[in-house]
Amino acid sequence: MEARLQLASAVSRLGTETAFEVVNRVAALEARGEQVLKLHIGAPDFRTPEHIVEAGRKALADGFHGYTPAKGLPAVREVVADYCARFHGGRVHPEQVIIVPGGKPTIFYAVLLFGEPGAEIVYPNPGFPIYESAIRWTGATPVPLELREERGFAFRADELLAKITPRTRLVILNSPANPTGGVTPKAEMDRFVKGLERHPHVAVLSDEIYSRLLYDGEQHVSILSYPEIADRAILLDGWSKTYAMTGWRMGFGVWPTSLVEHAERLQINCNSCTNAAAQMAGMEALRGPQECVDRMRAAFDARRKVIVQELNSIPGFRCGLPKGAFYAFANTAGTGVPSRELERRLLQEARVSCLSGTSFGALGEGFLRFSYASSEDTIREACRRVRELLSKPAAASR
């Protein structure tokens, strides 16, 4: 007899991250012997630096094979607290730190702590898709904060503060931003934090996973640098982007003291703890030499300039120079092709993978995201293929 399973209604509210769907489509093409130029995934193409890999090897050899405290190894949390003082400008006690497997657990823990039917959570749109997915999962109302091209995809404090109502529980920030590469100026952050004085019931989750990837002299402005909201500010950061450690699944959250116990309980229920040997590798990344970060950032900077120049040479494309992360968010409205259809055609006809702007929210229509975490040669060849495809007669009207 065929099973007739009745799933929880919340399952239908859970979204996805389209990048991993494109990964599967690319893999299917490659399995058939096709060559795909991959500009869709937000993963550095560098190897994890050798001193970090060696720390992981040593940890395994030294017997780091078992459970750790749910919040992470004490020595690792101490190093994270020191790192936050150096790179985020905030005083953090190790007891506020929770080591998690990647960046998403901190998003989910924060949203789960504040999201429920009747509550509102403000999030950036276009923005990382898991924000909206997690909000909808809890039954809370997602309130999009539009990020506009003409403003460099940085939020405006007045617009953000105007979104806050008595039902608002949490505001999510992301700078440098995925998918846009936008960076919010300090003046806007200052105004936002000042405006929060009128809304003591609102917490802030600041996703700063790209905080070390800034260009043109931009300085990172961390939520931890505002002690006046330390009792309601949550920081998300980690190792994946900065140290090319995506597969190690290493992230951390810094929590207000009043929320640590609740976040730790969620960690115990969801993950128990984070991989012990990976934590030791992560500790070495933060306290060891940082020249590897500088080298990768310099390479991304060079690629950033190449991809923007190339994208702007494609008929119907327009792309500003991103200030952070490693994404170019190109305006493709001039092609006359909807974003999702254009994403599909570039993969199927040009063998170039990228992501539709709508993968990052409804306000991403008319844009494509290209990751420049690939070689300059790959970027140039990918853009040549796109340019050639869209230069064909009637290509934009199919």
Stockholm file with secondary structure:
# STOCKHOLM 1.0

chainA/1-398         MEARLQLASAVSRLGTETAFEVVNRVAALEARGEQVLKLHIGAPDFRTPEHIVEAGRKALADGFHGYTPAKGLPAVREVVADYCARFHGGRVHPEQVIIVPGGKPTIFYAVLLFGEPGAEIVYPNPGFPIYESAIRWTGATPVPLELREERGFAFRADELLAKITPRTRLVILNSPANPTGGVTPKAEMDRFVKGLERHPHVAVLSDEIYSRLLYDGEQHVSILSYPEIADRAILLDGWSKTYAMTGWRMGFGVWPTSLVEHAERLQINCNSCTNAAAQMAGMEALRGPQECVDRMRAAFDARRKVIVQELNSIPGFRCGLPKGAFYAFANTAGTGVPSRELERRLLQEARVSCLSGTSFGALGEGFLRFSYASSEDTIREACRRVRELLSKPAAASR
#=GR chainA/1-398 SS CCCCCCCCGGGGGCCCCHHHHHHHHHHHHHHTTCCCEECCCCCCSSCCCHHHHHHHHHHHHTTCCSCCCTTCCHHHHHHHHHHHHHHTCCCCCGGGEEEESSSHHHHHHHHHHHCCTTCEEEEEESCCHHHHHHHHHHTCEEEEEECCGGGTTCCCHHHHHHTCCTTEEEEEEESSCTTTCCCCCHHHHHHHHHHGGGCTTCEEEEECTTTTCBCTTCCCCCGGGCGGGTTSEEEEEESTTTTTCGGGCCEEEECCHHHHHHHHHHHHHHTSSCCHHHHHHHHHHHHSCCHHHHHHHHHHHHHHHHHHHHHTTSTTCBCCCCCBTTEEEEECGGGTSCHHHHHHHHHHHHCEECEEGGGGCGGGTTEEEEECCSCHHHHHHHHHHHHHHHHSTTGGGC
#=GC SS_cons         CCCCCCCCGGGGGCCCCHHHHHHHHHHHHHHTTCCCEECCCCCCSSCCCHHHHHHHHHHHHTTCCSCCCTTCCHHHHHHHHHHHHHHTCCCCCGGGEEEESSSHHHHHHHHHHHCCTTCEEEEEESCCHHHHHHHHHHTCEEEEEECCGGGTTCCCHHHHHHTCCTTEEEEEEESSCTTTCCCCCHHHHHHHHHHGGGCTTCEEEEECTTTTCBCTTCCCCCGGGCGGGTTSEEEEEESTTTTTCGGGCCEEEECCHHHHHHHHHHHHHHTSSCCHHHHHHHHHHHHSCCHHHHHHHHHHHHHHHHHHHHHTTSTTCBCCCCCBTTEEEEECGGGTSCHHHHHHHHHHHHCEECEEGGGGCGGGTTEEEEECCSCHHHHHHHHHHHHHHHHSTTGGGC
//
